[in-house]
Amino acid sequence: MSEQITNAFHSALGGAKQSLGRAVGSEQLAAEGAAEKATAETRSATQTAQGQAQGLADNITGRAKSTVGAATGTHTLETKGHLQQTAGDVRRTVN
């Protein structure tokens, strides 16, 4: 979560630098701001994609565990599978 806050901060800061640079006619400041904003947004998108992928992996693994547990009558494995699926759903929702 901390990384998301950092990325949002740098995106906003970069946008402000870009706007200020344009307002005062400083191409260098505007370019630096645009670069900072783009970097922060790219990092944020990467983190979101990683979270989605991890959530999907938890969904798939959890579904497999719960199916095997149900088929073999192993309630513990079935329950663990359902919990892992739920964790995957939460991770995908948060990201």
N, C-alpha and C positions, 0 to 999 in steps of 0.2 A: 504494500500500500504506500509506503514511503516513497518508493521509486515513482509511483504514479503522481504523487504530489510534486515531486521534484521536476518531473517532465512537464506538468501543467504550469509550474512556475516559470521554467525556462521557455516554454512556448509563449507565455504572456509577456515575459521580459523581452524575448526576441521580437515579438510583434510591436512592443512599445519602442524598442530601439529602431526598428525599421520605420515606424511612423515618424519618430523624432528626426531620424536621418533625412527622410524625405522633406519634412517641414523646414529644416534648417539648411537643406541643400547639400548634405554630406552623403555622398554616394557610398563612402566607405562604411559609415555607421549604418546606413540602410542595408547594405550587403551583409554586414556582420549580424545584424538583427534577423535578417531573412534566413541566414545560415543557422543561427541558434534556434530559431523557431522550427525550421525544417528538421534539424537533428532531434529535437525534443519530440516532435510529432512522429518521426520514424521510430524512435525508441519506444514510444507509447504503443504504436501499432504492432511492433514486434512483441512486446510483452503481452498484448491482448491475444495475438495469434498463438503464442506459447501457452497461455492459460487455456485457450480454447482446445488446443491439441491435448494438453494434459487432462482436461475434463473429459474429452472424448475417449481417451485411452482408459480412464477410470470407468466410464460407462461400459465400454466393451469388455474389459476385464471383469468388472462386477457382474455383468450379465452372464458371462461364461461361468463364473463361480456359482451364481445363484441357480443356473440351469443344471450344472453338474450336481450341486448339493440337493436340488429337488429330485433329480433322477436317481441319485444314490441313497436318498433318505437321510443325508447328512445335514441336519438343520443348522448346525453351526456354520458350515460352509455356505449354505443358502443365505443365512442372515448376513454373514460377512459380505457376500456378493451384493445383496440389496443395499447395505451400508455404503459400499464402494460406488455403486451406481448413483446413490444420492449425493455422495461427495462430488462425483463428476458433474452432476446436474448443477450443484451449487457453484463449483468452480467455473463452469461455462456461463452461468448467469452473472456472476460477479465480473467476469472478464467480458 
